[in-house]
């Protein structure tokens, strides 16, 4: 039943837009009694919470399947793409939703709270340190990275999502550079305190198609225009 309700919610969003979408329209599209939707989700934000949570859990299962042998940037690449894959069927609804942030402060606040929270879970699952001030900066950076790539994904009509893959690789390369700068700004480690090799950063060569290497020249284009 949950899948039917969430699919109906995104169908209504794509058809009616954020300002026209109602729980009654979702109930009719599902079909499902309106009282049951209210009992389960409360309001449309509750439905959005469930859709976001479902996509993140799917991505985290991908992280479990990949295991801990991959480098962190590899894991981030796979998990972030898995989240976008999980949302693929909902692209029309998401496309109708995103621009409304500029006109609806409550929706903008929802994104501002929920997106970093989901990215923090994904970052931790990939092995990125998320505690403390530097951890907060990593999560905020990953959130910005993900939202930027998501905008490219929304318009990516290539069969294998090649534009999205390339944009994500470029964005992770930029995040890696930021992480290196952040590490250089950090105070030196105390004697005897050695961090696990590679923990918490994004060091890895570029990725294009999943698992395939990209040469530096092929990633020169700005991901925002890929």
N, C-alpha and C positions, 0 to 999 in steps of 0.2 A: 504493500500500500504506500509506503514512504516514497519509493521510486516513482510511482504514478503521480503522487502529489507534487513532488519536486519537478518532475517533467512538465506537469500541468502549469505550475507556477512560472517556469521559464517560457513556456509557450504563450502564456498570457502576457508576460513582459514583452516578448518579441512582437506580439500583435497589438497591444494597447499602450505600450510604453509605461514608464514608471508612474507617471501621474494618473494614468488611466487604469492601472492594474488594481484589482480588488480581490479580497478573499472570496467573495461570492462568485466572481468569474473563475477563480481557481476551482472552487467546489463544483461548478458546472462543467468545467473542462475535465476534471479528474475521472469520473464523477465521484463525489464524496460529500457527505453531510457537512454543511458549514460549521456546525457545532463541533464536529470532530477535528476539523482543521484548527479552530480556535483553541480547543483543548490541548492539541499537540504542540502548536507553534505560537499561539498568542496573536501574532500579527504578521505582516509580510516580512518584517525584519527577521522574525523567527524562521521563516522559510529560507531566507537568504543565509542565515546562520547554518541551517542544515545542509544547504547546497555546498557552502564553503567547507564545512566540516567533512562532508562526504568526499570531496575532492582531495583534501589534505590526507585523510586516512588512506585513500587509494595510493597517494604518493608515498606515504610512509611504508605501506606494504611493499612498494618498489624498493625502498631503502633496505628493508629486511631481506628481500630476495637477492639484492646485490651483495649483501654481506659487508664485512668490515675490511676487506682486502684492498678495495679501491682507494685511490687518493681522494682527498676531500672534494677537490674541484670536480672530479669525476662523479662523485656521489651527488653533489649539488646539481650537476647537469642532468643526470638521470632522474632525480626526484622532482626537479622543477618541470622537466618535460612531461613526467608522468602526471603531474597535477594539471597541466594544460591539456593533456590527452583526455583526462577524466572529465574536463569541462567542454570538450570538443562539441558534443551534441547540443550544448547550451549556448553556443556562440551568439546566435541571433538575440537571445535574451540579454546576455551580458553586453552586447553591442548597444542595445537600447538603454541599458542601465548606466554605463560609465559616464556618458556626457551629462547626466542629470545631477552629478555631484556639484557642478558649478551653480546650479539653481536651487538645490535643496540642502540646506545646512545640516539637517539631521542625517541625510544619506551620506554626506561628506564625512560627518563625525563617525558614522558606522564604519566606513572604509578606513578612516584614520585609526580606529581602535582594532578592528578585526584583522586587517591585512598584516600589521606587524606581529600580532599574536600567532597567526598561522605560519608566518615566515620564521618566527622564533622556534617553533616546533620542528619545522623542516631543517633549519640550520643545525639544531641540536642533534637531530637524527643523522645528519650528514657528518657530524663530528666537529662542528664549529663551536668554539667556546662562546657562550651567550651571557655569561654573568659579568657583573660590573659595568663600568662606563664603556669600556672598549667593546664588551659584548653587546651593549645597547646600540653602539654605533654600527657594529657589524649587522645587527638585525635591521636597523633602519636602512643601511646601505643595500642589504639584500631585498628589502621591501621595494625600494626605489627601482632596483634592477628588475625585479619580477614584474612590476607594473609597467615599466617601459617596454619590456619584451612582450608582455601581454597585449599591448596596443598594436604591436606588429603582428602578433598571432591572430588578432581579430580580423585582420584584412588579408591574411595569408591564404591564398587559394591554390598554392602549389600542392601537388598530390602527396608529397612526403614532408610537408611543412618545412621545406628547405630554408625559406627566409627566416622562419622562427628559430630553427636550429642554429643558423649562422649568427643571428642577433644574440641569442643566448650565449654562444661561445664568445662573442666579442664583449658582451657585458661582463661575463665572468673573468675575462682577461683584464678588464678595467678594474673589477673588484679586487683582483689579485694585486694589482699595482697599489690600490688604496690600502690593502691590508699590509703590504710591505712598508708603506710610509708610516702607517699606524704603529707597526712593530718598532720601527726606528725611533719613533717619538717616545716609546715606553721606557721607563727606568730599567737599568740592567737588572738581571735576575740575581737574587741573593746567592752567595756561595753554597753549593750543594743542592740548589733548586734548579733542576734541569727539566724543562718541559718535554713531553714526548715529541719525538721527531715528526714534524709536519702537522702537529695538532693545532687546529684552529685557523689555518690559513687555506688558501685556495690554490696552492702551487700544483700546476699540471700543464702539459702542453695543450694546444687548442684542439677542440673537437668540432667536427662538422656534422655529418651523419653520425648517428650514435655509435661511438667507439672508433670513428675514423679520424685520422689526424688531418689538420688543415695547416697549410704553410702560412707564415706571417703575412705574405703579400695578399693572400686570399681573404684576410680578415681586416683589411685596412678601412673598409667602408664603415661609416657611422651606423650603428645598429638602428638608430631612429629613422633612417632613410632606407634600410635594407628591404 
